[in-house]
């Protein structure tokens, strides 16, 4: 290969690299601006975002995203002037078809002053993200180290708050059509003179796809590993509460089907006001919501007109009716085993139907199969006379294992148990 060829090839690569870098620089600023505009449509009037490039070179871009929270819209009783402003500043390195950004949060001065009052001069965190136009991907992370706050409540009570840190990562398509995230919030502990609570690890994992302006489709999994509350009035202990959801489009891509499974390993509540200690173990709720109009989450959203917003949502909900399947509701409540499943069908309805006494109920049918273990009448002795009466009327029966079972139905205004009339509602 001749020297002329080598020099020519090298110059060609330099020109190509420069061209790709210039394209990447321009594309990055354009896409961020477009995404900010899309977000403003979805988030208005609760909050607004603005984008500003503070410095731009061939291989670098410094910019900032300003998030303004409208507290009047968020809490309903703040004055027009009450707005919280948070800024995210980005220092980005531009390479051919690759952008790497280090980001910083700029909190409102009031928040910074408040943290300083509690001896938290600076929260140690690392935040950043990158875009790869070669692979059409975006990725980011936020990691916050643990920190402590020692202060007094408004009533003068001393307290300590230990925040254990956060670790979140996300990745997806650069165009924003798909986004996956995984993370853990390591919890926090609040301790005062005669009370404390401890929120343990919260872990989550989601794989979402866009539908319109929002990430509605896909799966999500979240686990609250531990919660402890200890006050003079009550003691609460919760272990391993998980929520799993899956949202899909119907075959004609006009409706949403949503399924959710919630499971709880254990919940114990011991309250002074309740002589009966509450214990719930191995609880599970599996539910499906089918035939949901996908436009229910789309504009218009009447944030400043709650009644109009409710009417808008109800009209969309009722347009083609609804089917709700309770595939499983089970658990062990104070040593009584409970298990049930149900289905609720709602024929098409309008907002006007919800404004009359039986307008919506006239369109509802449901069926519920329920089981309770035979120790029901010993653990809850006060309901034994009622169970005995239902057994005599064959509204409740005992199966060969001795468990109590019943099938409750509602249709045409009649509520029945094992096909025996309980009540004629209308």
ROKE-885839 format. One record per residue (C-alpha): residue number from 1; residue in three letters; x, y, z. Coordinates in pm, 1 decimal. Example, Ala and Ser with C-alpha at 12.3 -4.5 7.8 and 13.67 -1.06 7.14 Angstrom:
NODE  pos  code         X         Y         Z
NODE    1   ALA    1230.0    -450.0     780.0
NODE    2   SER    1367.0    -106.0     714.0
% end
This chain:
NODE  pos  code         X         Y         Z
NODE    1   UNK       0.0       0.0       0.0
NODE    2   UNK     143.6     334.9    -105.1
NODE    3   UNK     201.5     629.3     127.7
NODE    4   UNK     -52.0     827.6     -76.8
NODE    5   UNK    -317.6     562.0     -15.9
NODE    6   UNK    -243.8     549.1     356.1
NODE    7   UNK    -262.8     927.0     390.5
NODE    8   UNK    -581.1     939.5     184.5
NODE    9   UNK    -743.5     664.4     390.7
NODE   10   UNK    -644.1     833.8     716.2
NODE   11   UNK    -784.8    1167.0     603.2
NODE   12   UNK   -1102.5     992.5     494.2
NODE   13   UNK   -1142.7     834.2     838.8
NODE   14   UNK   -1082.0    1170.5    1006.6
NODE   15   UNK   -1345.0    1336.4     788.1
NODE   16   UNK   -1588.9    1048.4     846.2
NODE   17   UNK   -1525.4    1059.4    1220.8
NODE   18   UNK   -1572.7    1435.5    1225.6
NODE   19   UNK   -1891.6    1410.1    1024.5
NODE   20   UNK   -2033.4    1139.3    1251.3
NODE   21   UNK   -1937.4    1342.1    1559.9
NODE   22   UNK   -2109.2    1652.4    1421.9
NODE   23   UNK   -2417.9    1443.7    1335.5
NODE   24   UNK   -2419.5    1290.1    1684.3
NODE   25   UNK   -2389.3    1633.2    1846.1
NODE   26   UNK   -2680.7    1771.6    1645.5
NODE   27   UNK   -2891.8    1456.4    1683.2
NODE   28   UNK   -2844.5    1446.5    2061.0
NODE   29   UNK   -2962.3    1804.4    2114.9
NODE   30   UNK   -3256.8    1758.0    1877.3
NODE   31   UNK   -3374.5    1433.1    2038.3
NODE   32   UNK   -3349.3    1564.4    2393.6
NODE   33   UNK   -3549.9    1871.9    2294.6
NODE   34   UNK   -3814.9    1652.9    2127.3
NODE   35   UNK   -3843.1    1424.4    2431.8
NODE   36   UNK   -3880.1    1723.2    2663.3
NODE   37   UNK   -4166.8    1851.2    2444.9
NODE   38   UNK   -4336.4    1508.4    2457.0
NODE   39   UNK   -4294.4    1490.1    2834.0
NODE   40   UNK   -4451.9    1833.9    2879.6
NODE   41   UNK   -4766.5    1717.2    2701.5
NODE   42   UNK   -4792.6    1409.9    2925.8
NODE   43   UNK   -4705.8    1581.7    3256.5
NODE   44   UNK   -4890.6    1913.8    3224.4
NODE   45   UNK   -5014.4    2082.0    3440.1
NODE   46   UNK   -4859.7    1891.0    3733.1
NODE   47   UNK   -4510.0    1980.3    3622.5
NODE   48   UNK   -4323.7    2131.2    3330.4
NODE   49   UNK   -3977.2    2074.9    3184.8
NODE   50   UNK   -3747.3    2304.5    2991.4
NODE   51   UNK   -3421.8    2234.1    2807.8
NODE   52   UNK   -3126.1    2465.8    2764.1
NODE   53   UNK   -2784.7    2409.0    2607.6
NODE   54   UNK   -2534.6    2607.6    2815.6
NODE   55   UNK   -2222.5    2520.8    2617.6
NODE   56   UNK   -2156.4    2333.2    2293.7
NODE   57   UNK   -1837.3    2227.5    2116.3
NODE   58   UNK   -1756.6    1964.1    1856.6
NODE   59   UNK   -1681.7    1696.1    2115.8
NODE   60   UNK   -1883.4    1819.7    2410.6
NODE   61   UNK   -2223.1    1953.5    2513.6
NODE   62   UNK   -2320.3    2099.1    2849.5
NODE   63   UNK   -2691.6    2136.5    2905.1
NODE   64   UNK   -2954.8    2150.5    3176.0
NODE   65   UNK   -3308.3    2022.4    3219.4
NODE   66   UNK   -3526.2    2226.6    3454.1
NODE   67   UNK   -3817.9    2052.1    3624.6
NODE   68   UNK   -4081.5    2284.8    3771.3
NODE   69   UNK   -4333.5    2122.7    4005.3
NODE   70   UNK   -4668.0    2301.2    4027.3
NODE   71   UNK   -4750.8    2246.9    4393.9
NODE   72   UNK   -5100.0    2392.5    4355.3
NODE   73   UNK   -5188.4    2116.0    4108.6
NODE   74   UNK   -5012.7    1848.7    4314.3
NODE   75   UNK   -5162.9    1916.1    4656.4
NODE   76   UNK   -5467.7    2124.6    4570.2
NODE   77   UNK   -5419.1    2393.5    4835.1
NODE   78   UNK   -5095.4    2573.3    4756.5
NODE   79   UNK   -5089.2    2924.1    4618.5
NODE   80   UNK   -5006.5    2999.4    4255.4
NODE   81   UNK   -4659.6    3118.3    4352.7
NODE   82   UNK   -4555.2    2795.0    4522.2
NODE   83   UNK   -4338.6    2607.4    4274.3
NODE   84   UNK   -4044.8    2376.3    4336.7
NODE   85   UNK   -3765.5    2388.2    4079.9
NODE   86   UNK   -3510.5    2109.3    4035.3
NODE   87   UNK   -3237.2    2118.1    3772.4
NODE   88   UNK   -3045.5    1832.2    3613.0
NODE   89   UNK   -2717.2    1944.0    3457.3
NODE   90   UNK   -2538.1    1723.2    3205.0
NODE   91   UNK   -2174.7    1734.6    3098.0
NODE   92   UNK   -2164.4    1523.8    2782.3
NODE   93   UNK   -1876.0    1389.7    2577.2
NODE   94   UNK   -1956.8    1349.1    2207.3
NODE   95   UNK   -1791.3    1068.2    2008.6
NODE   96   UNK   -1889.5     930.8    1667.8
NODE   97   UNK   -2246.8     803.3    1724.3
NODE   98   UNK   -2190.0     780.3    2102.3
NODE   99   UNK   -2283.7    1026.9    2378.5
NODE  100   UNK   -2170.0     986.1    2740.8
NODE  101   UNK   -2309.1    1222.5    3005.5
NODE  102   UNK   -2226.3    1282.6    3370.0
NODE  103   UNK   -2525.8    1436.8    3545.3
NODE  104   UNK   -2582.8    1638.6    3860.8
NODE  105   UNK   -2894.7    1735.0    4055.5
NODE  106   UNK   -2933.1    2097.5    4156.8
NODE  107   UNK   -3186.5    2115.3    4438.8
NODE  108   UNK   -3387.1    2424.3    4535.8
NODE  109   UNK   -3195.8    2650.2    4773.6
NODE  110   UNK   -3455.4    2586.8    5046.2
NODE  111   UNK   -3391.7    2211.6    5029.6
NODE  112   UNK   -3014.1    2258.6    5035.2
NODE  113   UNK   -3042.1    2488.2    5336.8
NODE  114   UNK   -3265.0    2237.8    5514.8
NODE  115   UNK   -3014.0    1957.4    5460.5
NODE  116   UNK   -2734.0    2181.0    5587.2
NODE  117   UNK   -2934.9    2247.0    5903.8
NODE  118   UNK   -2932.0    1872.8    5967.3
NODE  119   UNK   -2555.8    1836.8    5910.9
NODE  120   UNK   -2598.8    1690.0    5561.9
NODE  121   UNK   -2370.5    1915.7    5362.2
NODE  122   UNK   -2373.2    1701.5    5049.9
NODE  123   UNK   -2533.6    1372.1    4949.2
NODE  124   UNK   -2285.4    1143.7    4776.6
NODE  125   UNK   -2426.4    1008.4    4452.2
NODE  126   UNK   -2329.5     916.6    4097.2
NODE  127   UNK   -2566.3     975.1    3807.6
NODE  128   UNK   -2517.8     952.3    3434.6
NODE  129   UNK   -2637.8     812.1    3105.2
NODE  130   UNK   -2526.7     733.0    2752.8
NODE  131   UNK   -2668.9     700.7    2402.3
NODE  132   UNK   -2527.3     465.5    2140.3
NODE  133   UNK   -2652.6     541.0    1790.0
NODE  134   UNK   -2460.5     243.5    1649.8
NODE  135   UNK   -2676.9       4.9    1855.0
NODE  136   UNK   -2975.7     242.6    1889.3
NODE  137   UNK   -2967.6     211.3    2268.7
NODE  138   UNK   -2979.8     433.7    2575.4
NODE  139   UNK   -2859.0     342.6    2924.2
NODE  140   UNK   -2829.4     518.2    3257.1
NODE  141   UNK   -2768.7     480.4    3628.0
NODE  142   UNK   -2827.9     649.7    3961.9
NODE  143   UNK   -2636.5     538.7    4271.3
NODE  144   UNK   -2674.5     717.0    4605.6
NODE  145   UNK   -2463.8     636.1    4908.8
NODE  146   UNK   -2613.0     603.9    5260.3
NODE  147   UNK   -2645.0     912.3    5478.0
NODE  148   UNK   -2781.9    1009.9    5820.7
NODE  149   UNK   -2994.7    1297.2    5944.4
NODE  150   UNK   -3021.1    1393.0    6311.8
NODE  151   UNK   -3276.3    1662.6    6383.8
NODE  152   UNK   -3591.9    1759.8    6570.0
NODE  153   UNK   -3954.3    1738.2    6464.0
NODE  154   UNK   -4175.3    2049.6    6459.5
NODE  155   UNK   -4286.5    1949.2    6810.3
NODE  156   UNK   -3924.1    1949.7    6929.7
NODE  157   UNK   -3881.0    1571.0    6945.2
NODE  158   UNK   -3531.5    1450.6    6856.6
NODE  159   UNK   -3507.6    1186.9    6584.6
NODE  160   UNK   -3252.4    1005.8    6371.0
NODE  161   UNK   -3305.4     905.9    6008.6
NODE  162   UNK   -3074.6     660.2    5837.2
NODE  163   UNK   -3115.8     643.2    5458.0
NODE  164   UNK   -2940.0     330.9    5330.5
NODE  165   UNK   -2884.1     422.5    4967.6
NODE  166   UNK   -3019.6     361.9    4617.2
NODE  167   UNK   -2890.8     175.8    4311.0
NODE  168   UNK   -3093.5     204.9    3987.9
NODE  169   UNK   -3001.7     118.0    3628.9
NODE  170   UNK   -3199.8     144.4    3306.1
NODE  171   UNK   -3150.8      66.7    2939.7
NODE  172   UNK   -3366.6      74.5    2631.1
NODE  173   UNK   -3407.8     181.6    2273.0
NODE  174   UNK   -3270.2     524.7    2188.4
NODE  175   UNK   -3603.3     615.4    2029.1
NODE  176   UNK   -3776.0     543.7    2359.7
NODE  177   UNK   -4007.8     266.4    2240.4
NODE  178   UNK   -3881.9      20.7    2502.8
NODE  179   UNK   -3723.5      73.6    2844.4
NODE  180   UNK   -3599.3    -179.2    3100.0
NODE  181   UNK   -3500.1     -88.8    3454.2
NODE  182   UNK   -3369.0    -272.8    3756.1
NODE  183   UNK   -3283.6    -139.0    4096.1
NODE  184   UNK   -3293.0    -150.1    4469.8
NODE  185   UNK   -3376.8     103.6    4735.0
NODE  186   UNK   -3194.8     -11.6    5044.8
NODE  187   UNK   -3454.8     134.4    5276.4
NODE  188   UNK   -3441.2     367.1    5572.9
NODE  189   UNK   -3480.6     366.1    5948.0
NODE  190   UNK   -3647.6     636.2    6157.5
NODE  191   UNK   -3585.1     638.3    6531.9
NODE  192   UNK   -3740.5     869.1    6790.8
NODE  193   UNK   -3779.0     851.4    7167.4
NODE  194   UNK   -4074.0     610.6    7183.2
NODE  195   UNK   -4131.1     502.3    6824.3
NODE  196   UNK   -3944.3     379.1    6523.1
NODE  197   UNK   -4000.6     236.4    6181.1
NODE  198   UNK   -3772.8      42.9    5952.3
NODE  199   UNK   -3832.2       6.7    5578.5
NODE  200   UNK   -3610.8    -270.1    5446.5
NODE  201   UNK   -3487.8    -341.3    5095.6
NODE  202   UNK   -3721.3    -254.7    4806.2
NODE  203   UNK   -3619.6    -421.4    4479.2
NODE  204   UNK   -3777.1    -380.1    4136.9
NODE  205   UNK   -3739.6    -494.5    3778.5
NODE  206   UNK   -3943.5    -374.6    3481.1
NODE  207   UNK   -3950.1    -427.2    3106.2
NODE  208   UNK   -4179.3    -166.0    2951.8
NODE  209   UNK   -4291.6     -67.3    2603.7
NODE  210   UNK   -4451.4     256.8    2498.3
NODE  211   UNK   -4814.6     296.6    2410.8
NODE  212   UNK   -4870.5     652.0    2294.0
NODE  213   UNK   -4694.9     889.2    2534.5
NODE  214   UNK   -4663.4     644.2    2823.6
NODE  215   UNK   -4487.1     320.3    2912.6
NODE  216   UNK   -4800.0     110.6    2968.1
NODE  217   UNK   -4714.3    -226.4    2814.8
NODE  218   UNK   -4484.4    -494.3    2954.9
NODE  219   UNK   -4400.3    -647.2    3289.8
NODE  220   UNK   -4296.3    -514.6    3629.0
NODE  221   UNK   -4191.7    -684.7    3951.1
NODE  222   UNK   -4147.5    -516.8    4288.2
NODE  223   UNK   -4072.6    -659.8    4631.6
NODE  224   UNK   -4096.3    -486.7    4969.9
NODE  225   UNK   -3873.3    -716.6    5173.3
NODE  226   UNK   -3939.1    -583.4    5522.2
NODE  227   UNK   -4138.9    -323.9    5714.1
NODE  228   UNK   -4135.2    -273.1    6088.8
NODE  229   UNK   -4336.7     -15.0    6282.8
NODE  230   UNK   -4310.8       8.9    6660.2
NODE  231   UNK   -4515.8     265.9    6854.4
NODE  232   UNK   -4685.9     264.0    7194.8
NODE  233   UNK   -5016.5     204.6    7013.8
NODE  234   UNK   -4919.8     -74.6    6773.0
NODE  235   UNK   -4651.7    -304.6    6643.9
NODE  236   UNK   -4652.3    -396.9    6275.4
NODE  237   UNK   -4428.5    -647.9    6098.2
NODE  238   UNK   -4447.6    -717.3    5725.3
NODE  239   UNK   -4226.0    -958.6    5530.8
NODE  240   UNK   -4180.5   -1008.1    5155.5
NODE  241   UNK   -4468.8    -835.4    4982.3
NODE  242   UNK   -4438.1    -873.3    4604.4
NODE  243   UNK   -4632.2    -715.6    4317.5
NODE  244   UNK   -4601.2    -856.3    3963.8
NODE  245   UNK   -4790.7    -701.1    3671.5
NODE  246   UNK   -4820.0    -772.9    3301.2
NODE  247   UNK   -4999.5    -545.7    3053.5
NODE  248   UNK   -5061.9    -651.7    2692.4
NODE  249   UNK   -5260.0    -532.0    2392.5
NODE  250   UNK   -5554.7    -731.8    2264.0
NODE  251   UNK   -5527.8    -904.8    1925.9
NODE  252   UNK   -5689.9    -606.8    1752.4
NODE  253   UNK   -5456.0    -369.5    1943.6
NODE  254   UNK   -5749.1    -159.7    2065.2
NODE  255   UNK   -5784.5    -288.9    2422.5
NODE  256   UNK   -5558.2    -348.4    2719.6
NODE  257   UNK   -5543.6    -667.5    2923.0
NODE  258   UNK   -5387.9    -624.1    3267.2
NODE  259   UNK   -5291.4    -901.7    3506.3
NODE  260   UNK   -5145.6    -860.1    3853.2
NODE  261   UNK   -5027.7   -1099.4    4121.7
NODE  262   UNK   -4970.9    -977.8    4476.7
NODE  263   UNK   -4819.3   -1209.5    4735.4
NODE  264   UNK   -4740.2   -1161.4    5103.0
NODE  265   UNK   -4529.8   -1392.9    5315.3
NODE  266   UNK   -4638.7   -1255.8    5652.2
NODE  267   UNK   -4814.3    -962.5    5817.6
NODE  268   UNK   -4855.2    -924.4    6192.9
NODE  269   UNK   -5040.6    -637.3    6360.3
NODE  270   UNK   -5066.3    -605.1    6736.7
NODE  271   UNK   -5265.4    -294.7    6828.9
NODE  272   UNK   -5386.0    -177.8    7168.7
NODE  273   UNK   -5724.4     -84.5    7023.7
NODE  274   UNK   -5782.5    -434.1    6883.0
NODE  275   UNK   -5786.9    -723.5    7134.6
NODE  276   UNK   -5752.0    -971.1    6847.0
NODE  277   UNK   -5398.2    -990.7    6712.3
NODE  278   UNK   -5392.2    -994.9    6330.7
NODE  279   UNK   -5178.4   -1256.2    6158.5
NODE  280   UNK   -5181.4   -1310.0    5784.3
NODE  281   UNK   -4952.9   -1563.8    5616.5
NODE  282   UNK   -4893.5   -1687.2    5262.4
NODE  283   UNK   -5150.5   -1449.5    5113.8
NODE  284   UNK   -5196.9   -1424.5    4738.0
NODE  285   UNK   -5417.3   -1216.9    4509.6
NODE  286   UNK   -5418.4   -1287.4    4134.2
NODE  287   UNK   -5640.4   -1061.9    3925.4
NODE  288   UNK   -5706.2    -994.4    3556.0
NODE  289   UNK   -5872.5    -689.8    3403.8
NODE  290   UNK   -5968.3    -747.7    3042.5
NODE  291   UNK   -6116.0    -536.2    2765.0
NODE  292   UNK   -5986.1    -206.8    2903.3
NODE  293   UNK   -6002.6      83.9    2660.0
NODE  294   UNK   -5642.3     185.4    2589.5
NODE  295   UNK   -5742.0     549.9    2540.3
NODE  296   UNK   -5822.7     580.1    2910.5
NODE  297   UNK   -5460.8     687.1    2968.6
NODE  298   UNK   -5443.9     922.3    2669.7
NODE  299   UNK   -5524.0    1290.6    2637.9
NODE  300   UNK   -5737.8    1481.9    2702.8
NODE  301   UNK   -5672.1    1489.3    3075.4
NODE  302   UNK   -5887.3    1744.5    3256.6
NODE  303   UNK   -5660.3    1805.7    3557.8
NODE  304   UNK   -5837.6    2126.5    3657.0
NODE  305   UNK   -6187.2    1978.3    3617.5
NODE  306   UNK   -6210.1    1662.6    3835.4
NODE  307   UNK   -6574.5    1586.8    3750.1
NODE  308   UNK   -6508.3    1618.6    3378.3
NODE  309   UNK   -6202.7    1395.3    3415.8
NODE  310   UNK   -6407.0    1134.0    3602.2
NODE  311   UNK   -6676.5    1142.8    3334.2
NODE  312   UNK   -6410.3    1103.1    3063.7
NODE  313   UNK   -6258.0     797.3    3236.8
NODE  314   UNK   -6593.8     632.4    3314.3
NODE  315   UNK   -6714.5     676.0    2956.3
NODE  316   UNK   -6403.3     500.0    2826.7
NODE  317   UNK   -6426.3     226.8    3090.8
NODE  318   UNK   -6786.4     150.9    3008.5
NODE  319   UNK   -6774.4     181.3    2632.4
NODE  320   UNK   -6745.3    -194.7    2572.3
NODE  321   UNK   -6796.8    -325.0    2923.2
NODE  322   UNK   -6542.6    -488.1    3152.4
NODE  323   UNK   -6441.9    -832.2    3272.1
NODE  324   UNK   -6255.6    -869.7    3602.2
NODE  325   UNK   -6126.3   -1213.0    3697.7
NODE  326   UNK   -6017.6   -1283.7    4053.4
NODE  327   UNK   -5819.7   -1597.9    3978.7
NODE  328   UNK   -5704.2   -1643.1    4335.5
NODE  329   UNK   -5752.6   -1480.6    4673.6
NODE  330   UNK   -5599.4   -1698.9    4939.4
NODE  331   UNK   -5406.3   -1695.8    5263.0
NODE  332   UNK   -5401.3   -1802.9    5624.8
NODE  333   UNK   -5572.5   -1544.4    5846.5
NODE  334   UNK   -5527.1   -1605.4    6220.1
NODE  335   UNK   -5469.6   -1976.0    6138.9
NODE  336   UNK   -5786.1   -1997.8    5925.6
NODE  337   UNK   -5713.9   -2103.7    5568.9
NODE  338   UNK   -5905.2   -1900.2    5310.7
NODE  339   UNK   -5927.1   -1958.7    4935.7
NODE  340   UNK   -6154.0   -1805.8    4671.9
NODE  341   UNK   -6188.7   -1708.9    4307.2
NODE  342   UNK   -6439.9   -1489.5    4128.8
NODE  343   UNK   -6539.2   -1323.9    3803.4
NODE  344   UNK   -6718.5    -992.6    3757.9
NODE  345   UNK   -6873.0    -896.1    3424.2
NODE  346   UNK   -6999.5    -545.3    3356.9
NODE  347   UNK   -7209.0    -483.6    3046.6
NODE  348   UNK   -7146.4    -156.6    2855.7
NODE  349   UNK   -7238.5     149.8    3063.4
NODE  350   UNK   -7219.5     528.3    3056.7
NODE  351   UNK   -7135.2     794.7    3311.4
NODE  352   UNK   -7508.6     865.8    3347.1
NODE  353   UNK   -7562.5     504.5    3458.0
NODE  354   UNK   -7332.8     562.1    3757.0
NODE  355   UNK   -7548.0     854.6    3874.7
NODE  356   UNK   -7864.6     649.6    3939.4
NODE  357   UNK   -7916.8     413.9    4238.4
NODE  358   UNK   -7895.8      87.0    4043.8
NODE  359   UNK   -7784.7     210.9    3702.0
NODE  360   UNK   -7444.0      43.9    3716.3
NODE  361   UNK   -7548.5    -249.3    3936.4
NODE  362   UNK   -7811.3    -348.8    3679.8
NODE  363   UNK   -7525.9    -422.9    3439.0
NODE  364   UNK   -7317.4    -628.2    3682.1
NODE  365   UNK   -7304.9   -1006.2    3720.4
NODE  366   UNK   -7057.8   -1195.0    3933.2
NODE  367   UNK   -6978.9   -1539.0    4069.8
NODE  368   UNK   -6761.8   -1617.9    4373.7
NODE  369   UNK   -6640.5   -1957.5    4497.5
NODE  370   UNK   -6510.1   -1941.1    4855.0
NODE  371   UNK   -6357.3   -2184.3    5104.5
NODE  372   UNK   -6266.0   -2151.2    5472.4
NODE  373   UNK   -6101.7   -2418.8    5684.5
NODE  374   UNK   -6312.1   -2590.1    5951.0
NODE  375   UNK   -6139.5   -2405.4    6238.8
NODE  376   UNK   -6321.4   -2088.4    6123.3
NODE  377   UNK   -6592.4   -2132.6    6387.4
NODE  378   UNK   -6345.2   -2193.8    6670.2
NODE  379   UNK   -6106.1   -1908.7    6590.5
NODE  380   UNK   -6396.0   -1669.0    6528.0
NODE  381   UNK   -6649.3   -1815.3    6769.3
NODE  382   UNK   -6879.7   -1513.4    6746.3
NODE  383   UNK   -6976.7   -1601.7    6387.1
NODE  384   UNK   -7060.2   -1967.9    6460.8
NODE  385   UNK   -7437.1   -1903.1    6501.8
NODE  386   UNK   -7448.0   -1735.0    6160.9
NODE  387   UNK   -7252.0   -2018.9    5996.0
NODE  388   UNK   -7485.0   -2274.2    6160.7
NODE  389   UNK   -7785.4   -2089.0    6019.6
NODE  390   UNK   -7635.0   -2073.6    5670.5
NODE  391   UNK   -7560.4   -2446.1    5689.2
NODE  392   UNK   -7921.0   -2522.0    5779.2
NODE  393   UNK   -8030.4   -2321.2    5476.5
NODE  394   UNK   -7763.2   -2497.5    5264.4
NODE  395   UNK   -7609.6   -2162.8    5176.7
NODE  396   UNK   -7286.3   -2293.6    5329.0
NODE  397   UNK   -7183.9   -2658.1    5314.0
NODE  398   UNK   -6893.3   -2860.0    5452.3
NODE  399   UNK   -6695.2   -3072.2    5207.9
NODE  400   UNK   -6548.9   -3413.1    5290.2
NODE  401   UNK   -6242.5   -3245.9    5446.1
NODE  402   UNK   -6469.6   -3049.1    5677.3
NODE  403   UNK   -6397.1   -2711.7    5514.2
NODE  404   UNK   -6677.2   -2459.3    5468.8
NODE  405   UNK   -6760.6   -2376.5    5105.9
NODE  406   UNK   -7011.3   -2161.8    4921.4
NODE  407   UNK   -7080.0   -2020.7    4576.9
NODE  408   UNK   -7215.1   -1665.7    4578.7
NODE  409   UNK   -7369.8   -1519.7    4263.8
NODE  410   UNK   -7527.8   -1191.8    4164.2
NODE  411   UNK   -7742.0   -1148.0    3853.7
NODE  412   UNK   -8060.4    -956.2    3765.3
NODE  413   UNK   -8062.9    -794.8    4107.8
NODE  414   UNK   -8061.2   -1125.6    4298.4
NODE  415   UNK   -7783.2   -1220.6    4540.0
NODE  416   UNK   -7767.4   -1596.8    4601.0
NODE  417   UNK   -7552.9   -1844.3    4795.4
NODE  418   UNK   -7548.1   -2198.5    4658.0
NODE  419   UNK   -7849.6   -2092.9    4445.8
NODE  420   UNK   -8047.5   -1996.8    4758.9
NODE  421   UNK   -8171.9   -1636.5    4763.8
NODE  422   UNK   -7986.1   -1414.4    5010.3
NODE  423   UNK   -8133.5   -1084.7    4899.7
NODE  424   UNK   -8326.8    -933.3    4612.5
NODE  425   UNK   -8139.5    -606.0    4570.4
NODE  426   UNK   -8371.6    -458.9    4306.8
% end
